[in-house]
């Protein structure tokens, strides 16, 4: 199974746009390279990667063999309340991975009365 890391802002206000940065450790073999004995290395790329927040999908990608090894993804979503981000992926060999990370959202800042 591949490993992944996600970077989120340390402070998020309700209604704010959040930038998520995701790095997945995966070889992303294209199927065109050969090993030292001249045998073709089988294609093995991530077929699908999704991210859910609060039970709804906020990011989805179907990478191709044109993506380099250890792919990096950056995406944005609007945070309304605290919740779990669940990232899942599956590769050509059927291996699946997932990453869960909590996002703490603070209530909107109150505005002073005029």
NUVOGU-41738 format. One line per field, with one value per atom (N, C-alpha, C, O): x, y, z; residue number from 1; atom name. Coordinates in steps of 0.02 Angstrom, whole numbers, plus 32768, in hexadecimal, padded with zeros to 4 digits. Atoms other than C-alpha are relative to their C-alpha. Last residue first. Example, Ala and Ser with C-alpha at 12.3 -4.5 7.8 and 13.67 -1.06 7.14 Angstrom:
! residues 2
px	(7FD6,82AC,7FD9,7FF2,802D,8267,802D,8061)
py	(7FC5,7FCB,8037,806E,7FC5,7F1F,803C,803B)
pz	(7FFD,8165,8025,802D,8000,8186,8000,8021)
num	(2,2,2,2,1,1,1,1)
atomo	(N,CA,C,O,N,CA,C,O)
! end
This chain:
! residues 114
px	(7FF0,7BD5,7FDC,7FE3,803D,7BD6,8013,8041,8014,7C7C,7FC2,7FBA,7FEF,7C80,7FE9,7FB2,8038,7C83,8019,8052,7FEE,7D06,7FC6,7FA9,7FEE,7CB6,800E,7FEF,803B,7CBC,8014,804C,8016,7D61,7FC2,7FBA,8018,7D7C,7FE5,7FBD,8023,7DE7,7FEE,801A,7FFA,7E13,7FD6,7F9A,8033,7E31,8011,804B,7FE5,7E9C,7FC7,7F9B,8035,7E7C,8022,8054,7FE5,7EED,7FC5,7F9A,802A,7EC4,8025,8054,7FE3,7F16,7FCE,7FA0,8024,7EDD,8024,8046,7FEE,7F3E,7FDE,7FDD,8038,7EDE,8010,7FE6,7FFA,7F7B,7FC8,7FC6,800C,7F4C,8004,7FE4,7FD3,7F41,7FF0,7FC1,7FF6,7EB9,802D,8027,7FE7,7EA7,8007,800C,7FFA,7E4B,801C,800E,7FE3,7E55,8008,8022,7FF0,7DE1,8017,7FF1,7FF1,7DD9,8015,8040,7FC9,7D85,8007,7FD6,8010,7D1B,803E,8076,7FCB,7D11,7FEB,7FB0,7FFD,7C92,8038,8050,8037,7C78,8002,7FF2,800B,7D1A,7FC9,7FCE,801A,7D1C,7FEF,7FCB,8046,7D8B,7FEC,8016,8021,7E31,7FB8,7F98,8045,7EA7,7FE3,7FFF,8016,7F5F,7FBA,7FAB,803F,7FA1,7FF1,7FFF,8014,8052,7FC1,7FBD,8026,807D,7FEB,7FDC,800E,8105,7FD9,7FF1,8002,813A,7FF7,800B,7FC1,8113,7FF5,7FC1,7FF2,806A,803E,8045,7FD9,8066,8011,8036,7FBA,802F,802D,806A,7FEA,7F83,804A,8068,7FBE,7F2F,8010,7FF4,7FEE,7E73,8043,8045,7FD3,7E4C,800D,800F,7FFB,7DC4,802E,802A,7FCA,7DB4,8000,7FF7,7FE7,7D2B,8039,804C,7FC2,7CC0,8014,7FED,8009,7C3D,8044,8076,802C,7C31,7FF4,7FCE,8044,7C76,7FCF,7F95,8000,7D11,7FB7,7F8D,8042,7D33,800A,8037,7FFE,7DD2,7FB9,7F98,8038,7DE3,800C,8031,7FF4,7E73,7FC7,7FB6,8031,7E5B,8013,8027,8039,7EC8,7FCF,7FB5,803E,7F6C,7FC8,7FCD,800D,7FF1,7FC0,7F97,8022,803B,7FFA,8028,8021,8078,7FDD,7FBC,8048,80E3,7FE5,7FFC,801F,81A0,7FB6,7FA4,802B,81DA,7FE1,7FC7,8048,8264,7FD9,7FEE,8023,8310,7FB5,7F93,7FFE,8371,7FDA,7FD3,7FBB,8399,8007,8039,7FD2,82DE,8046,8050,7FE7,8280,802E,804E,7FBB,8214,8012,7FE7,7FD2,8177,8049,8073,8005,80F3,802F,8030,8024,80DB,7FF5,7FC8,7FDC,8109,7FD7,7F9C,801E,80B6,8027,803E,7FCF,8130,7FE5,800C,8013,80B8,802F,803E,7FC4,80D6,7FEA,7FD1,800A,803F,8040,8059,7FC8,8055,7FF6,7FF0,7FFD,7FBA,803A,8042,7FC7,7FAA,800C,8013,7FE6,7F02,8038,8032,7FD3,7ED7,801C,803A,7FC7,7E3D,802B,8010,7FE6,7DBF,8041,806E,7FC1,7D70,8013,8002,800E,7CB9,803E,8039,803A,7CE1,7FF1,7FF0,803F,7D8E,7FC7,7FD1,8031,7E26,7FC1,7FA8,803D,7EC4,7FD2,7FE6,8009,7F55,7FC1,7FA4,7FF1,7F45,7FF4,7FC8,8039,7F45,8014,8043,7FF2,7FD4,7FC2,7FA9,8029,7FB1,8011,801A,7FFF,8029,7FD6,7FD5,8011,8019,8006,8003,8006,805A,7FEF,7FFE,7FDB,803D,7FF4,7FC1,802A,8000,802D,8061)
py	(7FBC,89B7,8034,8070,7FD9,8912,8046,8064,7FD0,88B4,8027,8036,7FBC,8821,8031,8028,7FD0,8772,8045,8058,7FC9,86FD,8031,8043,7FC1,8666,8037,803A,7FD9,85CA,8041,805A,7FD2,856B,8025,8031,7FC1,84D5,802A,8013,7FDA,8442,8045,806B,7FB8,83D0,8023,8018,7FD3,831A,8048,805D,7FC7,82AC,802D,803E,7FDC,8200,8038,802D,7FD3,81B4,8025,803E,7FCA,8122,8028,8010,7FDB,80A1,8034,8047,7FC5,801C,8020,7FFF,7FED,7F9C,8042,8071,8009,7F62,8011,800B,8043,7F4B,7FF1,7FBB,8032,7FE0,7FB8,7F8B,8001,8051,7FC7,7FA1,8045,8081,8002,802F,800A,8121,7FB5,7F8C,8046,8162,7FFD,8028,8008,8208,7FB6,7F91,8045,8224,7FFC,8008,8008,82D2,7FB8,7F9F,802B,82D1,8003,8000,8042,835C,7FDC,7FF6,8031,8407,7FBC,7FAB,8019,847A,7FCC,7FB2,7FE3,84E6,7FEB,8012,8021,84CA,8024,8060,7FD2,84FA,7FDA,7FA8,800C,8492,8031,804D,7FD1,84A7,7FE9,7FCC,7FF0,842D,802C,8032,7FC7,8403,8011,8015,7FE2,835B,803B,8038,7FC9,8317,801E,802F,7FC5,8272,802F,801B,7FDA,81FF,8040,8078,8026,81C5,802E,8068,801B,823A,7FD7,7FDA,7FE3,824F,7FDE,7FA1,7FC3,8228,8023,8054,8012,8175,803D,8038,802B,81BB,7FF0,8003,7FF3,8203,7FCF,7F98,8040,81F1,800B,8018,7FFE,827F,7FB9,7F8A,8041,82A6,8008,8039,8005,8331,7FB9,7F88,7FBD,8372,8000,8034,8000,82D5,8048,806E,7FF0,82E2,8006,801A,802D,828C,8011,7FEF,7FFB,831D,7FD5,7FE7,7FD7,8322,8009,8020,7FEE,829F,8029,801D,7FE3,8290,8014,8039,7FD5,8221,801A,7FFC,7FE6,81CF,8030,805B,7FCF,815F,8015,7FEC,7FFA,80F4,8036,805B,7FF5,810C,800B,8039,7FBB,80C8,8003,7FD5,7FFD,801B,8049,8065,7FC0,7FEA,7FFA,7FC8,7FFA,7F4E,8045,8063,7FF8,7F62,800E,803C,7FC5,7F21,7FFF,7FCD,800F,7E9F,8041,806B,7FF3,7ED4,7FEF,7FF4,803C,7E83,8008,7FD8,800C,7F2A,7FC2,7FBB,800A,7F56,7FF1,7FF4,8044,7FA1,7FFB,802C,8009,803C,7FB6,7F8B,7FF8,8052,7FF3,7FEA,803B,8012,8002,7FD4,7FF4,80BF,7FC2,7FC1,8020,8096,8005,7FF4,7FE9,8112,7FE6,800D,7FFE,80E9,8019,8034,8035,811D,8003,803A,8026,8188,7FC5,7F93,8048,81FD,7FDD,7FE9,8023,82B6,7FB6,7FA0,8048,831F,7FE2,7FEF,8017,83DB,7FB7,7FA6,8040,841E,7FEC,7FF2,801F,84D6,7FC0,7FC1,8024,850A,7FE3,7FC6,802C,858F,7FE1,8005,7FF0,85D9,7FCC,7F91,7FDF,85C5,8011,802A,801A,859A,802A,8067,7FE2,85D8,7FE2,7FCF,7FF8,8568,801D,8003,7FDD,856A,800A,8022,800D,84F0,8020,8008,7FC7,84ED,7FF0,7FC7,7FD3,843F,803C,8038,7FC2,83D0,802D,803B,7FC8,831D,803C,8036,7FC9,828B,8038,8046,7FBC,81E5,8031,801E,7FD1,8133,8044,8052,7FC1,80AF,802A,8022,7FC6,8000,803E,803F)
pz	(8018,82BE,8028,801A,8010,831C,7FEC,8008,7FCE,8313,7FE9,7FAE,8014,829C,8036,8052,7FF9,82E0,7FEF,7FFC,7FD4,8298,8004,7FD1,8021,8249,8033,8068,8014,82B4,7FDF,7FEA,7FCC,82B2,7FE8,7FAC,801B,8241,803A,8062,7FCD,8278,7FE4,7FCF,800C,81E8,8035,8039,7FE5,8213,7FEF,7FEE,7FDA,81A4,8015,7FED,7FDC,815A,8028,8049,7FCE,80D6,801E,7FFB,7FE7,8066,8035,8055,7FC8,7FFA,8017,7FF2,7FEA,7F82,803A,8061,7FBC,7F1E,8011,7FE9,7FD2,7E85,8048,8074,7FE4,7E1C,8032,804F,8034,7DB0,801A,7FFE,803A,7E48,7FD1,7FDC,8017,7EC4,7FC3,7F99,8044,7F29,7FF2,8020,8015,7FC0,7FB9,7F90,8043,801D,7FF2,801C,8010,80B0,7FB8,7F89,8047,80FA,7FF6,801B,8016,81A3,7FB4,7F8F,801A,81E8,7FE7,7FE9,7FF4,8237,7FE5,7FE8,7FBB,81E8,8006,7FD4,7FDA,814D,804A,8076,7FC0,80EF,8027,8034,7FCE,8037,803F,803D,7FEF,7FC7,8036,8059,7FD3,7F6D,800D,7FE2,8010,7F19,8036,806D,7FD9,7F0D,7FEB,7FAF,8015,7ED4,802E,806A,7FD3,7EDB,7FE4,7FA8,8018,7E88,8038,8071,7FC3,7ECF,7FEE,7FFB,7FC2,7E22,803B,8039,7FE6,7D92,8040,805F,7FBE,7D3F,801D,801A,8008,7C85,8041,8042,7FFB,7CAA,7FF5,7FFE,8036,7CCA,800A,803C,801E,7D63,7FC9,7FC5,801F,7D7F,7FDD,7FA0,8039,7DF7,7FE8,8010,8022,7E74,7FC5,7F9F,8031,7EF5,7FE3,8007,800F,7F68,7FCD,7FB3,8026,7F76,7FEF,7FD3,8048,7FFC,7FDF,7FFD,8024,80A6,7FB7,7F95,7FE7,810C,7FD8,7FD1,7FC4,80A1,8015,7FEE,7FE6,801D,8040,8067,7FBD,7FB6,8013,7FEE,7FEC,7F1D,8046,806E,7FBE,7EBE,8010,7FE8,7FE7,7E28,8047,8070,802F,7DB9,8015,7FEC,7FDB,7E17,7FCE,7FA4,7FED,7DA3,802A,802A,7FC0,7D8E,8015,8034,7FF1,7CE2,8043,8052,800B,7CE6,8014,8044,7FBE,7CDF,7FF3,7FCE,7FF8,7C36,8046,805D,7FFA,7C43,800C,8033,803E,7C03,8001,7FCE,802A,7C90,7FBF,7F99,8015,7CE4,7FD4,7FB1,7FC8,7CEA,7FE4,7FA7,7FF9,7C57,803D,8050,7FEA,7C4C,8006,800B,8038,7BE1,8014,7FE8,802A,7C5A,7FC4,7F9C,803F,7CA3,7FD6,7FAC,8038,7D57,7FC0,7FBF,803F,7DCF,7FC4,7F9A,8036,7E5E,7FBD,7F95,802F,7EEA,7FC4,7FAD,8012,7F84,7FD6,7FF0,7FFB,7F81,7FE9,7FB3,801F,7FA7,800B,8045,7FF5,7FCA,7FD9,7F9E,8027,7FDE,8013,804E,7FEA,8018,7FD1,7F94,8030,8005,801F,8054,7FE4,8068,7FC7,7F98,8033,8034,801A,8030,8021,80CF,7FCB,7FD2,803F,80FC,7FD8,7FA0,8023,81B1,7FC2,7FC5,7FEA,81E0,7FD7,7F9D,8035,81C9,801E,8051,7FEB,8230,7FC4,7F90,7FB9,821D,801C,804C,7FD5,8160,8049,8059,7FFC,8112,802B,8052,7FDC,80D8,7FFB,7FC5,8014,80A8,802C,8068,7FD0,80AA,7FE5,7FA9,8017,8052,803A,8074,7FC8,805D,7FE3,7FA9,8003,7FD9,803E,8060,8000,8000,8000,8021)
num	(114,114,114,114,113,113,113,113,112,112,112,112,111,111,111,111,110,110,110,110,109,109,109,109,108,108,108,108,107,107,107,107,106,106,106,106,105,105,105,105,104,104,104,104,103,103,103,103,102,102,102,102,101,101,101,101,100,100,100,100,99,99,99,99,98,98,98,98,97,97,97,97,96,96,96,96,95,95,95,95,94,94,94,94,93,93,93,93,92,92,92,92,91,91,91,91,90,90,90,90,89,89,89,89,88,88,88,88,87,87,87,87,86,86,86,86,85,85,85,85,84,84,84,84,83,83,83,83,82,82,82,82,81,81,81,81,80,80,80,80,79,79,79,79,78,78,78,78,77,77,77,77,76,76,76,76,75,75,75,75,74,74,74,74,73,73,73,73,72,72,72,72,71,71,71,71,70,70,70,70,69,69,69,69,68,68,68,68,67,67,67,67,66,66,66,66,65,65,65,65,64,64,64,64,63,63,63,63,62,62,62,62,61,61,61,61,60,60,60,60,59,59,59,59,58,58,58,58,57,57,57,57,56,56,56,56,55,55,55,55,54,54,54,54,53,53,53,53,52,52,52,52,51,51,51,51,50,50,50,50,49,49,49,49,48,48,48,48,47,47,47,47,46,46,46,46,45,45,45,45,44,44,44,44,43,43,43,43,42,42,42,42,41,41,41,41,40,40,40,40,39,39,39,39,38,38,38,38,37,37,37,37,36,36,36,36,35,35,35,35,34,34,34,34,33,33,33,33,32,32,32,32,31,31,31,31,30,30,30,30,29,29,29,29,28,28,28,28,27,27,27,27,26,26,26,26,25,25,25,25,24,24,24,24,23,23,23,23,22,22,22,22,21,21,21,21,20,20,20,20,19,19,19,19,18,18,18,18,17,17,17,17,16,16,16,16,15,15,15,15,14,14,14,14,13,13,13,13,12,12,12,12,11,11,11,11,10,10,10,10,9,9,9,9,8,8,8,8,7,7,7,7,6,6,6,6,5,5,5,5,4,4,4,4,3,3,3,3,2,2,2,2,1,1,1,1)
atomo	(N,CA,C,O,N,CA,C,O,N,CA,C,O,N,CA,C,O,N,CA,C,O,N,CA,C,O,N,CA,C,O,N,CA,C,O,N,CA,C,O,N,CA,C,O,N,CA,C,O,N,CA,C,O,N,CA,C,O,N,CA,C,O,N,CA,C,O,N,CA,C,O,N,CA,C,O,N,CA,C,O,N,CA,C,O,N,CA,C,O,N,CA,C,O,N,CA,C,O,N,CA,C,O,N,CA,C,O,N,CA,C,O,N,CA,C,O,N,CA,C,O,N,CA,C,O,N,CA,C,O,N,CA,C,O,N,CA,C,O,N,CA,C,O,N,CA,C,O,N,CA,C,O,N,CA,C,O,N,CA,C,O,N,CA,C,O,N,CA,C,O,N,CA,C,O,N,CA,C,O,N,CA,C,O,N,CA,C,O,N,CA,C,O,N,CA,C,O,N,CA,C,O,N,CA,C,O,N,CA,C,O,N,CA,C,O,N,CA,C,O,N,CA,C,O,N,CA,C,O,N,CA,C,O,N,CA,C,O,N,CA,C,O,N,CA,C,O,N,CA,C,O,N,CA,C,O,N,CA,C,O,N,CA,C,O,N,CA,C,O,N,CA,C,O,N,CA,C,O,N,CA,C,O,N,CA,C,O,N,CA,C,O,N,CA,C,O,N,CA,C,O,N,CA,C,O,N,CA,C,O,N,CA,C,O,N,CA,C,O,N,CA,C,O,N,CA,C,O,N,CA,C,O,N,CA,C,O,N,CA,C,O,N,CA,C,O,N,CA,C,O,N,CA,C,O,N,CA,C,O,N,CA,C,O,N,CA,C,O,N,CA,C,O,N,CA,C,O,N,CA,C,O,N,CA,C,O,N,CA,C,O,N,CA,C,O,N,CA,C,O,N,CA,C,O,N,CA,C,O,N,CA,C,O,N,CA,C,O,N,CA,C,O,N,CA,C,O,N,CA,C,O,N,CA,C,O,N,CA,C,O,N,CA,C,O,N,CA,C,O,N,CA,C,O,N,CA,C,O,N,CA,C,O,N,CA,C,O,N,CA,C,O,N,CA,C,O,N,CA,C,O,N,CA,C,O,N,CA,C,O,N,CA,C,O,N,CA,C,O,N,CA,C,O,N,CA,C,O,N,CA,C,O)
! end
